[in-house]
Every structure is written in C-alpha cells, then in structure tokens.
C-alpha cells in the first residue's frame, strides 16, 4: 500500500508539468528524411543492434525534444549531435511523425549467460530461474517502486503498459532493447546523462542497485 501511495504521489507531482506542444509533422516527408537514421535505428525504427534505441512507436513530442537537446548541446553524442545540428524544426517534426506511426517490434525473453564452469543442464536451469526472478523483481519495481530506498515507480510517468505520456514528452518504454535501457539507467545513475527536467531520472536511478536496473530493464523489454 505504501509503495502505491509513493507512485501516486509522484504521479500527482507531475500533473502540474507544462504540456509540450510541437507543430504536426508530415510522416511521408519524414520517411525520406529518416533515411540517414536507418543505419543505426533500422528502416522502420526497429534497430537490429541492441545498443541503439528503437524509435518506432515513440511519441513525436519526445523525439523532437531529444533531437533539440542534441542540437543545442544539452545532450552530447559524437554521432547524434552533428546529425541534429543539420535538422530544422520542420525536419525534426517530420522525422518524429514518421517514427511515431511505425509499430515497435517485440523482444524475445532475455537470456542470461551461463557460467562455463557449471554443468550445462544445471546452469541452464539456474539461468531460467534467475531470469524469472529478475523479471518478477522488475515488474514489482516498475509498478510499485522501492519504498525502503525511495525509488519511485516507473508507472507514475511511463504508464501501466510502458506507453509513456505524449503531452508531457515522457517516452514510451515498452519493447525497448534491454541493453539500451540498462546503459541509459547507468548513465542517469552516474550523472553522465542529466538533461531531463530537474534531473528527475538521475535522482531515481542513483538510488537503484545494478540488479534493480537490470531487472526493470528486462521487464520493460518484454512489455507489449
């Protein structure tokens, strides 16, 4: 009950957040403009490399916000920053509109690497149990947070099904690559990534253990 109250209080605190409005983009024009993005993010926004985020079905508001952050220098990335510098507001809106209309692909159940010193059958059974435990932990953390360490529930901002919040430009998380999510949370935890409003994600991630980061990332990756 206390965990649910924690999630509710976090959710209520963002009801006063300003709605982020952007001009509507042209998805047909965006498809052509997104050609250069396909090398890393896939032709339809479903990247084949798990370190690159999927952009398919992402809120246009979040994508525009992110591209602007790369363009302004608020976020720095050797690959994305130069690309964003060359985009106009119209380009960003069109590209974001295109990816928002694409359907995100689903992920297979995460596989934990077994210890080579263990018996093959035993290690596979252990890995199976471990992933079930991690997914259960991740599900609980996503919905309820961790009251003892004051880690707020992900559901408060990202929704019960990982659908995010379009008006507030909170990203869709469901079916995102676990590897990308893990890296993102680690970067928030260390402070390497801190461009979000009031450093909110840093304040959450810094209280999370590595196991909790992995668990919630695996859980989100299989949400549909």
N, C-alpha and C positions, 0 to 999 in steps of 0.2 A: 504494500500500500504506500509506504514511504517513497519507494522508487517511482511509483506512478505519479505521486504528488510532485516529485522532483522534475519529472518530464513535463508535467502540466505547467509548472512554474516557469520553466524555460520557454515553453511554447507561448505562454501569455506574455512573456517579456519581449517577444518579437512581433506581437500584434501591432505595436506602435512603429515598427520599422517602415520606412517610406517605400511605397510601391515604385519599382524601377520600370520606367516606360521607355520603349525604343520604337523607332519607325519600323513599320512592317517591311520585311524583305521580300524579294522575288526569288522563290525557290528554283525556278528554271534558270535564271541568271546565276544563282548561287551554285548550281551543279557544275556549270562551266568554270566558274571562278575557283571552285574547290578542287580542280584537277591537280593542282600542285600539292594538295594536302593528302592525296591518296597514297603516296609513297609510305607514309607513316601511319595514317589513320584509316586506310582502306578506302576502296572506291565508294562504298556506301556508308562510311563512317564506322565500320566494324573492323578495327585494327587486328591484324594477324599476330603482331608482336605484343606480348602481354605487358611490356613496359610502356607502351604507348596507349593512351586512353581511347576508349570508344567514344565517338562523338554522336553516333546515331541516336535519335530519340531524345537528345539533350535539349533542354529549354533554350530557345533562342536568346532569351534575356541573359542567361548565364554565359553562353558562348560569346555574346557581344561584350559583356562585362570582362570576360577573360582576355579577349583579344585587345581590348582597350588597355588593360593592365600591362600586357606585353608591349604595346605600342608606347605607352607613357613611361615605361621603365619601372613601374610599380612592381612588376614581376620581371625577372631577368632569366632568359634561357637562350643559349647560343643558337638554337635552331628557330625557335618561335619568335623571338624578339625582332630579328631582321625581316621576317615574313610579315609580321603585324605592322611594322613601320611603313610598308608599302601599301597598306589597305586603307581605303577611305571608309567613312561611316557607312556609305551605301554598300560597299563591298562586304563589310562585316555583317550587315543586316541580311544581305542576300545569302551569304555562305551559311549563316546561322539558321536562316529559314529552311535551307536545303537539308541540313543535317537534322533539324527538328522533325522533319517529315519522314525520315528514314526509320526503319524498325531495328531495334537493337537485337543482336544475336544472343542466344543463351549460352551459358558456360557449362562444361562438364563438371562433375563433382571433383573438388580439389584432391590431388594425390600427394600424400606425404612421402618423402624419400625414406626408404628403409635403411637401417644400419647394416652395412655389408658384413659385419661380424655376427649378426644374428642368423638363426636358421630361417630359410626362406619362408616356410609356411607360418612360423611364429611371427616373423617380422611383418608379413602381410596382414595377419590378423591384428597385430598391435597397431599398425598404421590405420587399419579400418576403424578400430575403436578410438584411436586418437582423433581422427577427423570427425567422428560423430560427437566426441566430447567438445572439440573446438567449435563445431557448428552450433551445438547447443549453447555453449558459452556466448558465442557471437550473437545468437538470436536473443538471448536474455539481455545482453548488454545493449543491443540495438533498441530494444523495446523499453527497458527499464533503467538503463544506466548502471552505475555502481555507486550506491549511496555512501558506502564507507569512505571511498576516495573522492567523492563529489564529481564523478564523471557523469555528465548529463546524457540522457538517452538520445540516440540519433533520430528517433521517430519524431522528436519535437520540431525539428527543422526539415527533415528529409522525408517525412510522411511514413505511414504504416507499411507501405509497399515499396519504399525507396524511390517514390515518384518525384520527390523534391517539392519545390514551391516556385512556380513560374513568376508570379508578381514580385516576389522578394529576391528572385535570381538565386535561390538555393538550388544546387544542381540535383538532377536525377542521379541516383547511385545504383539502382538495380542492374544486375547483369554486367557491371563493370569488371574489368580484369582485376583479380585479387592482387597480383603483383604490383599493379599501378596504385591500388588503394593502400597497400602496405607502405609503399615508398612515400605516398602523399602524407599519410599519417605520421610517418617517421620524420618527414621534413617539417610538418607542423610542430611536432614534438620538440625538435631541435631548434626551431625558430628560423630555419632556412627559408621556409615559406610562411609569410606572415602578412599578406596583403589584404586579408579579409577584414570586414568591419569590426573594429575594436579588438582585433586579434583573437576573435572568438574561438577559432579552431585550435590555436596554439594553447589557449587556456584549458581546453578539453583534452587534447592529445598529450600534453605534458604530464597529465595525471594517469595516463594509461600505461600498463605494462606491455612488454613486447608480445606476450602471449595474448593479451586482450586485443592488441592491434591486429595480430594475425587472425584471431578468432572472428572478430567483427568483419574483417575484410573478406574472409572466406564465406561468411554468412551472406554478406551483401552480394558477392559474386554469383551466388546461386538463386538470388531473389528474382522473381519473374513478374 
